[in-house]
Amino acid sequence: MNVVNKPKVSRFIAGTYIVFAVFIAALVAFFTHASSFTAMGIVVLASIAAVLVFAEIMMLLIFASIYRTKYILTAEELIIKTTKLIGGSKRIYLKDVVSIERALIPFAIRLFGASFHGGYYYIPRLGRAFMVITNFNDGVLIKTKHGNYVVTPEKPEDFIEAIKAHTS
C-alpha cells in the first residue's frame, strides 16, 4: 500500500519565485528594447539574453517543482519526490529511521539547492540535512542512520504517525 502526501504550498514561497520570474522577464524585455537605442554589440546582447533566459527557465522549473513535490510511503520506504534542481528524489528506508518529530523550519546555511524550496543545508547542532520545504509551518525532522531530512507534509501529525506505524 502506498500513501501519497502532497504538501501544502506557502503563498510566500510560490510568490517569491513568481516575482523573481517576472523580474527576470522584465530584464529580458528591457535589454531587448535597450539594444535598439544603444551601441551595445549583438554579442553582448545575446550573452545577456542567454543568461537571463537560463535564469528564467530555472525559476519556472523550481516553481513547478514546488507543486510537484510528493512524499510516498510504502511498506519499506519513504520516497521524497522532488526535482534534481534541489538534489533529486530521496529514498529513506524505514528500518533506518532513528527518530521523527515535528520541528520548526530551522535556521540553516545552504550548501546546495534553491532558496525557500530545498536542497542540502548545514543546520547548527544537527549537521547536514536535506530539506524539502513548501511552507514554513509544517516542518518534520526525520533522523536516520544515514542522514537528516526536513520535510513539510500537509498534515505533519498524520504523516509522523503513518511513518511510526510503518517502523514499529
C-alpha positions in Angstrom: 0.0 0.0 0.0 1.3 3.4 -1.0 0.3 6.5 0.9 1.0 9.7 -1.1 1.1 13.1 0.7 1.2 16.3 -1.3 2.4 19.2 0.8 0.6 22.5 1.2 2.4 25.3 -0.6 3.0 28.6 1.0 1.9 31.7 -0.9 5.0 33.4 0.2 7.3 30.8 -1.3 5.4 30.4 -4.5 5.0 34.2 -4.8 8.8 34.7 -4.3 9.6 32.5 -7.3 6.8 34.2 -9.4 8.2 37.7 -8.5 11.7 36.6 -9.5 10.5 35.1 -12.8 8.6 38.3 -13.6 11.6 40.4 -12.7 13.9 38.4 -15.0 11.3 38.5 -17.8 11.3 42.3 -17.4 15.1 42.4 -17.6 15.0 40.4 -20.8 12.4 42.9 -22.3 14.5 45.9 -21.1 17.7 44.7 -22.6 16.0 43.7 -25.8 14.4 47.2 -26.0 17.6 49.0 -25.0 19.6 47.3 -27.7 17.7 49.2 -30.3 18.7 52.5 -28.8 22.3 51.8 -27.8 25.5 50.8 -29.5 25.6 47.6 -27.5 27.1 44.8 -29.6 25.0 41.9 -30.7 27.3 39.5 -28.9 26.9 41.4 -25.6 23.1 41.5 -26.0 23.0 37.8 -26.9 25.1 36.9 -23.9 22.9 38.9 -21.5 19.8 37.5 -23.0 21.1 33.9 -22.8 22.0 34.3 -19.1 18.6 35.8 -18.3 16.6 33.2 -20.3 18.5 30.5 -18.5 17.7 32.1 -15.1 14.1 32.5 -16.2 13.9 28.8 -17.1 15.4 27.8 -13.7 13.0 30.0 -11.8 10.0 28.4 -13.6 11.3 24.9 -13.1 11.8 25.4 -9.4 8.3 27.0 -9.2 6.8 23.9 -10.9 8.8 21.6 -8.6 7.2 23.1 -5.5 3.8 21.9 -6.8 5.1 18.5 -7.9 6.7 17.6 -4.5 5.3 14.4 -3.1 6.0 12.1 -0.2 5.3 8.5 -1.0 5.2 6.0 1.9 5.4 2.3 1.1 5.8 -0.7 3.4 9.6 -0.4 3.3 10.5 3.2 2.5 9.6 6.9 2.3 10.2 8.4 -1.1 10.7 12.2 -1.2 9.9 13.1 -4.9 11.4 16.4 -5.9 13.4 17.9 -8.7 17.1 17.4 -9.5 17.5 21.1 -9.2 17.5 20.8 -5.4 19.2 17.4 -5.1 16.6 15.0 -6.6 14.3 12.4 -5.1 15.4 10.6 -2.0 14.6 7.1 -0.6 14.6 6.7 3.1 14.4 3.1 4.2 12.0 2.9 7.2 14.3 0.5 9.0 17.0 3.2 9.1 14.7 5.9 10.7 16.1 6.7 14.2 13.5 9.4 15.1 10.8 11.5 13.5 9.3 14.6 15.1 7.7 18.0 14.5 10.2 20.7 14.0 10.3 24.4 13.2 11.9 25.2 9.9 15.5 25.8 11.2 18.0 28.5 10.5 20.3 26.8 8.1 23.2 27.6 5.8 22.5 26.5 2.2 25.2 24.1 0.8 23.3 23.3 -2.5 19.8 23.9 -3.7 17.1 26.5 -4.2 16.3 29.1 -1.5 12.9 28.6 0.0 12.4 25.2 -1.6 15.1 22.9 -0.6 18.4 21.2 -1.1 21.3 20.4 1.2 21.8 22.6 4.2 24.0 22.8 7.3 21.9 23.2 10.4 23.7 24.2 13.6 23.6 21.5 16.3 22.2 19.0 13.8 24.7 19.0 10.9 24.0 18.4 7.3 20.4 17.8 6.2 18.4 17.5 3.1 15.4 19.9 3.2 12.3 20.0 1.0 10.2 23.0 2.1 6.9 24.1 0.6 5.8 26.1 3.6 7.2 27.4 6.9 4.6 25.8 9.3 4.6 22.0 8.8 8.2 21.0 9.5 9.0 17.4 10.3 12.6 16.3 11.1 13.5 12.8 10.2 16.8 11.5 11.6 18.1 8.3 10.0 21.3 6.2 10.3 22.4 7.8 7.0 21.4 11.5 7.3 18.8 14.0 8.4 15.8 15.3 6.4 13.4 18.2 7.0 10.1 18.0 5.1 6.8 19.8 5.2 3.9 17.4 4.6 0.4 18.8 4.6 -0.7 17.1 7.9 2.5 16.7 9.9 1.0 14.8 12.8 -0.7 12.3 10.5 2.5 11.9 8.5 4.5 11.2 11.6 2.0 8.7 12.9 2.0 6.9 9.5 5.8 6.6 9.5 5.9 5.4 13.1 3.2 2.8 12.3 5.4 1.5 9.5 8.6 1.5 11.6 7.3 -0.4 14.6 
